[in-house]
């Protein structure tokens, strides 16, 4: 009888163990990348609050596109499989015709981050590293250098006259050239800013130039970043030129900065997944645990989460900015002034 009871307990124990769910988080970058490290930190923290385990699956290639496309077309059919995305994915969604992922998903959680630009002391910051992901900085620099009351063609002409958009540099290279003063402008996410740019500022050789602010999903407008108060682009522009920025060029800037930074780090799952509530609840606990928050903020800075249905509403606000006029201006400037291979995708326009 004793043996039967022990055997039954073992069977029950095994049955309970088999009920623990295994989740997969697809990361469309290689291991060690910024998104990968962030995803691993978040998964590790979420695992503390679920009956199961989240494991990462890296599917890199084609500038983050392959993994996200594979998840969209196939992997999301298994509703235990999630997708992690970055600002790079968002920019390519706007500009690359090979992208099929469409953000028509349920948000587990979204982090609205920020990018901070700096310039060498005594310069105007206009020798700046080229990069498709730097498009929001290019728009901001054009307006800061050229002023208000210009149409799109005038901004394009002014940018080409006043800004040197330096091609061919990888991230480590443009960090070094800024430290040496060979480029006069640079930009980083807040955590990397502290590591790579703040030391140059502390030496008196550089200064904060501007940042893009934080998107307020309630109003659709941007507000100042409390981590870098007073340097939001709109504040800096109005201080310099005496009026607030406006017009078609500014609308395109709001679009590209909102989509890159507004969903800079995000985790999605297929629409209607029965696992969404469990995963969202786990993330809510992560967001309220000081130790978990500290672990994540060490990587990306002091920024919070928008979780679940709030995340879905935040995503709706971001996508509402993809209007025909703003989007056409974005593609025009990015292709013809910045020299990037981009295409207008009529199917993503918010009519």
Beta strands, then each sheet from edge to edge (+ up, - down):
strand 1: 21-27
strand 2: 52-58
strand 3: 81-86
strand 4: 106-111
strand 5: 115-120
strand 6: 127-129
strand 7: 164-166
strand 8: 185-189
strand 9: 206-211
strand 10: 214-216
strand 11: 221-223
strand 12: 265-269
strand 13: 306-307
sheet 1: 2+ 1+ 3+ 12- 4+ 13-
sheet 2: 8+ 5- 9+
sheet 3: 6+ 7+
sheet 4: 10+ 11-
end
